[in-house]
């Protein structure tokens, strides 16, 4: 009877020791996981900060490009009017001009100044669709 009680006490002590070791191991694992998650959180925060800065830069660049597009669209419209006028001048048709540039009596020399060039016009009709 005494021997059984002694074995049981020893068994309980061993079980308690294993339980404490298991608990300590679990605590160490959780501590390691907390450290890993904090490091990951720091990296993600830095990545978010960099991405936010890049977003602001891209938005600014996009705004500049949109402004440039509007300016280029305006220039293209003016050049299209000039080409239509030039084609109308060189055509043999005698119909009344319907193009706004022609209605405003833009001369070929003023069209050249609008283009920023003073070259000679070869009086050949230009197919605007071939330009694109």
C-alpha positions in Angstrom: 0.0 0.0 0.0 2.8 2.4 0.9 4.6 1.5 -2.3 1.5 2.3 -4.4 1.1 5.7 -2.7 4.8 6.4 -3.3 4.5 5.5 -7.0 1.4 7.5 -7.4 3.1 10.6 -5.8 6.0 10.1 -8.1 3.7 9.8 -11.1 1.8 12.9 -10.1 5.1 14.9 -9.7 6.3 13.7 -13.2 2.9 14.6 -14.7 3.0 18.1 -13.0 6.6 18.6 -14.3 5.5 17.7 -17.9 2.5 20.0 -17.6 4.8 22.9 -16.5 7.2 22.2 -19.3 4.3 22.0 -21.8 2.9 25.3 -20.4 6.4 27.0 -20.7 6.8 25.7 -24.2 3.4 27.1 -25.2 4.3 30.4 -23.6 7.6 30.6 -25.5 5.8 29.7 -28.7 3.3 32.5 -28.1 6.0 35.0 -27.3 7.8 34.1 -30.5 4.6 34.5 -32.5 4.0 37.9 -31.0 7.5 39.0 -31.9 7.1 37.7 -35.5 3.7 39.4 -35.9 5.1 42.7 -34.6 7.9 42.5 -37.1 5.4 41.7 -39.9 3.2 44.6 -38.8 6.2 46.9 -39.0 7.1 45.8 -42.5 3.5 46.1 -43.6 3.3 49.6 -42.2 6.4 50.6 -44.0 5.1 49.1 -47.3 1.8 51.0 -46.8 3.7 54.2 -46.2 5.7 53.7 -49.4 2.7 52.8 -51.4 0.8 55.8 -50.1 3.7 58.1 -51.2 3.8 56.4 -54.6 0.0 56.9 -54.9 0.3 60.6 -54.3 3.2 60.9 -56.8 1.2 58.9 -59.4 -1.9 61.1 -58.8 0.2 64.2 -59.3 1.7 62.8 -62.5 -1.8 61.8 -63.7 -3.1 65.3 -63.2 -0.2 66.7 -65.2 -0.8 64.2 -68.0 -4.5 65.0 -68.1 -3.7 68.7 -68.4 -1.2 67.9 -71.2 -3.8 65.7 -72.9 -6.3 68.6 -72.9 -3.7 70.9 -74.4 -2.8 68.4 -77.1 -6.5 67.8 -77.8 -6.9 71.5 -78.3 -3.9 71.7 -80.6 -5.1 68.8 -82.6 -8.5 70.5 -83.0 -6.8 73.6 -84.3 -4.6 71.7 -86.6 -7.6 69.7 -87.9 -9.4 73.0 -88.7 -6.3 74.3 -90.5 -5.9 71.1 -92.6 -9.6 71.3 -93.5 -9.2 74.9 -94.6 -6.1 74.1 -96.6 -7.9 71.2 -98.3 -10.8 73.4 -99.0 -8.6 76.0 -100.6 -6.9 73.5 -102.9 -10.1 71.7 -103.9 -11.8 72.6 -107.1 -15.2 72.8 -105.5 -16.8 76.2 -105.4 -19.3 75.4 -102.7 -19.6 77.8 -99.7 -17.3 76.9 -96.8 -18.9 75.2 -93.9 -15.8 74.8 -91.7 -15.6 77.3 -88.8 -12.0 78.1 -89.8 -13.0 79.0 -93.3 -16.0 81.0 -92.1 -13.7 83.2 -90.1 -11.6 83.9 -93.2 -8.4 82.4 -92.0 -5.8 82.8 -94.6 -3.2 80.2 -95.4 -0.5 82.5 -94.1 -2.2 82.9 -90.8 -2.7 79.1 -90.6 1.1 78.8 -91.0 1.6 81.2 -88.1 -0.8 79.2 -86.0 1.3 76.1 -86.7 4.4 78.1 -85.7 6.0 77.5 -89.1 6.4 79.4 -92.3 6.9 76.7 -94.9 5.5 76.6 -98.5 2.2 74.8 -99.0 2.4 72.3 -101.9 -1.4 72.8 -102.5 -2.0 69.0 -102.4 -5.2 68.0 -100.5 -4.4 66.2 -97.3 -6.4 63.2 -96.2 -6.8 63.8 -92.5 -7.5 60.1 -91.8 -4.1 59.1 -93.1 -2.5 61.2 -90.4 -3.8 58.9 -87.7 
